[in-house]
Amino acid sequence: MKGLPIVAAILTGLQVGAALVASSYVIDQTTPATLAALRYFVAFLFLFPVMLLFSRRAFDVIDIVPISALGVVQFGFLVALLNYAVQFLPAAQVALIFSTFPLQTLILSVLWGRETLTLLKAMGVLLTILGVGISVIDKLTLNIPQETEYFAILAAFFAAFSGALCSVLYAPFLRKYPAQNVSVLAMFASVLVLGGYAVIVDGLPSITGINTMGWWVILFIGFSSAAGYFLWLWALKYLSPTRVTIFLSLGPISSAVFGYLLLSEAITFYLLGGILFVIAGLICGFYQRQSVG
């Protein structure tokens, strides 16, 4: 059992990259809001039977609203902020800003008393951020941000902050309920919000342009998101928030690798150097015995 949560966190990081590459294939057939709604609706359809099969633990009424709110923030608010950011900034720059996710998680976890701050843990987080930065350095813009771009930078930063906050706040519910139950409720709440937003903003015709292959890709994205979200929550059940979220640094790395394998995108020396720093950061982050408050 000791190593399984680490494997789950690794798989979550890899899933983020795979979903990004798959999304890039189908995004031109619909809209970002509609794709997000379809993605998490499919994920919910996969997770719901799992919950019924393995656990029918009912939620206390008092816990339904906060768990639902966490789902809406993580899949609605966070996605909306990222979608806004990528409209005005290069995707690589957004990825770099979003890679502060583990650092913000560490700070919040320490303030909340969920874990202790150690030098190696801090070094691990900073090395992974450096690794992501190196891997995308050739794609970054050097332009001085205009006013709109400042708002985009803040949007990407607060997207990471909202994810970090959710990572810490899930803890009491994961101690109380099975991970699949929390996954289903949070995902269902997010689908209601994302679906309503997509219908209001884009309208139902936004799905008519998706071809057969596009629907297969959406099914893959939804299934991988269901698996990734469940594994992420399950890992949070046994590991400190920082040690789970640090593996999200694998997202930009794995997206580049999958892009090379599936879309013939180039592998650069920057990417290879970034991978080395990310690996070094992960080793530092896990070198000391975990301390969870």
Buried (B, 14 or more C-beta within 10 A) or exposed (E): EEEEBBEBBBBBBBBBBBBBBBBBBBBEBBBBBBBBBBBBBBBBBBBBEBBEEEBEEEBEEEBEEBBBBBBBBBBBBBBBBBBBBBEBBBBBBBBBBBBBBBBBBBBBBBEBEBBBEBEEBBBBBBBBBBBBBBBBBEBBEEEEBEEEBEBBBBBBBBBBBBBBBBBBBBBEBBEBBBBBBBBBBBBBBBBBBBBEBBBEEBEEEBBEEBEEEBBEBBBBBBBBBBBBBBBBBBBBBBBBBBBBBBBBBBBBBBBBBBBBEEEEBEEBEBBEBBBEBBBBBBEBBBEEEBEBE
